[in-house]
């Protein structure tokens, strides 16, 4: 079975979380830049539009 596209091993996620918390950063995205860009999309949409999106 192949790995999922955004999968990350637990050790790497733990290191990312510890580093972010030490620097006082919230929220923490792992695997970093790619997921941060994906999550930026819904944040820029107006709330009424987001509420109408399928869950």
N, C-alpha and C positions, 0 to 999 in steps of 0.2 A: 504494500500500500504506500502511495506517495504522501509526502508531507503536505499539510494544508499551506496555502500561500503565505499567511501571516503568522505561522506557528513559530514559537520560540521556546527553547528549553527552560525549565524552571530556574536553573542556576543563573542564566543570563537575565531573566526577569528580576530575580532577587537582587542582582548587582545593580540593575537599572534603578530599582525602587530605592535601595539604600543610598545610592549616589544622589538621586533627586531629593530625597528627604533630608540628607545632610546639607544640601544647598537651599533648602526651604522652598522647593518647587512643588506646586500642586496644580492640576492633576498630573499624574504620571502616566505616560503612554509607552507601552512596550509592544512592538519594536520601533520606538522612536519616531523618526521623521515621517515615514510612510503612513503610519497610523495617525499621526498628528494631522497630516494633510487630509486624510479620509474623514476624520472627525471634524475638521474645519467646515466642511460642507453644510451639515445640519445646523451648526452654530450660526451661520450667516443667513439662514432662512428665517423669515418672519414666523412667529409662533403659530398663527392661524394655519399657515401652510404646513408646518411640521405636524400639527394635530391631525391633519387630513391624510397624512401619509399612512400606508398600510403598515401594520406592526408585525 
